[in-house]
Every structure is written in structure tokens, then in C-alpha cells.
Amino acid sequence: MVLVLVVVAAALLAVGSLIEINAQSGPFRTSTDAGYGAMASKLVTASNLTGNQLALLMNSAPQLANHPLPYTARAVLQQGLDEAVNSTSAQAGQAAALEPPAPTADAGPRFAAVMSDRASAALVLRSNVDQMLGMTSLPVAGAPESSAPPTPALQISVDQASAGMTAAGVLFQHADDQYRGLLVDLRADRVPIRLPRSVWVPTPVVAAPLGPARLGATAALLNASAALVPFHQLIITAVGLVPEPVASAGAQTSIPGCTAPQSTAAGGSSTVLPPTTSVQTTVTVTNCGTVVEPVVRVSETLAPADPPGTPPPPAAAAGGTYQAQASLRSGSSSALSMEPLRVAAGHRYTLTVSIAISVSQQANDPAGSTQQLLLLISG
């Protein structure tokens, strides 16, 4: 009998403890849910802003116009896509880090999945646009910049891009559906997590810029945009000489921006150098086009240019050739130090620096890809 009473008392004590724990955990659970909702709401607000910006970008992308560097149509489109990918990736990471403590039921994983789907869809969208147009992501502000820009990925067809962009739209819409379902369940279960509305693909879905239909159709429009066609233009924007000239033939040694320089042909005014046994050239090349140029080859040639009847310079001081190369993003420049070439006092030389330009630049606008100077070595 005594044993029975002890067991009953222990059972009553255990039940009482559970009731007390449950009573104490109620306010804690409510506080946890409310805190989670407050933090998640900030992410939803940020996500809504990202979605609105991406929708505006994709809606206007086929009509983008070219403006002076760096505001070309391709740069504006690339920057917008990069910002969407970076923002959604950060939002997905922050959503996954909101717990512990975990909110009621599976609200945390479901919310994180929505943000993850939007990040995945943004990445798929950017990848397909980049591969179709031959674009590459821009460097992240503040991050260490690589010595060489990335090489554009192997291009895909319009049909392939359309299929990929449609898949991105499907994933955007799926994330909306999942988020909508989460809000319904939170209200039905009276969970104290208050989240704002968030729709990236509003109705009618067929007209939504980020919906499957519009994104799929946008591929052909982007491909047909004249402003988004790759444009190659490499310009020699400055030529420096060592030793420094004591008299220059003109301003062609310092050309700002993307203005094509003017050369001095052999037989014209000379750039006079002090007495020296060698000349070293620094050539600044600027990518005034709209695409990454992963391999830019620059060559220099120094050849005697004395008037007829003048004894030639020594064979060891008859000039020579040298070649260097660089990698350039659109709008960027690189100063290449060329090999010193031997010269002799009292002689004239023609210095020619040139870029190995693409066939399209050769056909469209080769101006500025070559510069020629007449040098006079003082003696």
C-alpha cells in the first residue's frame, strides 16, 4: 500500500512538473515566434525590393540604350543581374541563420526554402543571359580584383537561353506559392509570426516580367537588341617614353578617355630624346568596347628612319620588335612596359605601337589601334 502511494505521488509530481514547464514555455514560445517574425519581416522587405528592381530591369532590358562608358546597355544589364544574384544570395544566407532558436512547427525551414529558391532562380537567370550574350559578372566592390578578368563562358543559343530563363520564372513562381502557403498556415494555426506580403510574379502571371512566359520570351528580345550586341574597340590612349622627350611632336602621347590618338608619320615633326643608347616605351591600352577582352596583344617596332644618304646606325642599334599582352574589362586600362630597344645618337627612328584587334573592330573602327612616332636621338 505504501509503495502504491509513493508511485501515485511521483506520477502526480511528474504531471505537475509537465504542466508547469508547459505554462512557462508558452510565453517563451510566443516571444521566440514574435522575434523570428520581426527579423524575417526585414528580410521579406529586402527581398521585395530586390524583386521589384529585377522585374524593372528585365522589363526594360530589351530597350536599353548605349551611353558613354561605363553606362553601356550591356554594363547596365550585367550590373542589375549581379546585384540581384548578390542580394538574393545574402538574403538566403540570412534566412537560414535566423534559427536557433527555431520558431513554431517548420516555419523556419519553409521560410529559408523560399529565400533559397529565389536566390537559385536569380542565379539561373543571370547564367543564361550571360551565356547567351557573352557577358561576365562584374567585380564585387571592395573585393580583391583578379589580375585577369574572367573569360566569357561558352555561349548558348537563344532557344537554350529561353528554356533556362523560363525555368527561372517557374522557380520564382514556385517560391511565391510556397511563401503564400506559409502565410496561410501561420494564420490557420494562430502562430504569432507576422510576415508582410511578398510576390515576385504577380497576376496575371503571363504578363509578369519575372514569370515563366515573359522571361522565356525575353531571351529573343535581348538577342535582337542592337545595343546589347558585343562591341570591340581597343584604343592606345597613351604612349610614354624613357628617357623623357626634350621636345614632343604633339599631344599624341597623352590621350584621355577613349579618344582615338593622332600619329606622327615618318618625315613629319620629330619627338626629340636626349642622348641615350636605348628607348623604352610604356603603352596604355583602354578597352572602349562593351565586352571583356581576355587577351590583348600589343606590339612595338622601332626602325631606322634617317633621311636618304645618311649612314645607317650600328647593327646593334638598329631598333627591333617586342610584344606584350594584357587582359581588360570593358572600360578598363592597362599600362604595358615594353622591352628597351637599342638606338644610336644622332639617328632618327620610327616607333610604331599597335594592338592586334579583332576582325569586327578592323571592319568597324580601327582608329586608335595603332600609333606611330618619329624619334630623333640627340647626339
Secondary structure, DSSP 4 states (H G I P E B T S, - for coil): -HHHHHHHHHHHHHHHHHHHHHHHHHHHHHHHHHHHHHHHHHHHHHHHHHHHHHHHHHHHGGG----STT--HHHHHHHHHHHHHHHHHHHHHHHHTT-SSP-STTHHHHHHHHHHHHHHHHHHHHHHHHHHHT--PPPPTTSPPPSSPPPPPPP--HHHHHHHHHHHHHHHHHHHHHHHHHHHHHHHTT-S-------SSPSSGGG-TTSHHHHHHHHHHHHH-GGGS----EEEEEEEEESPPSB-S-GGGB--TTPPP----TTSPPEEE-S-SEEEEEEEEEE-SSS-EEEEEEEEEEEE-PPTTPPPPPGGGS-EEEEEEEEE-TT-EEEEEPPPEE--TT-EEEEEEEE---HHHHHH--TTSEEEEEEEE--
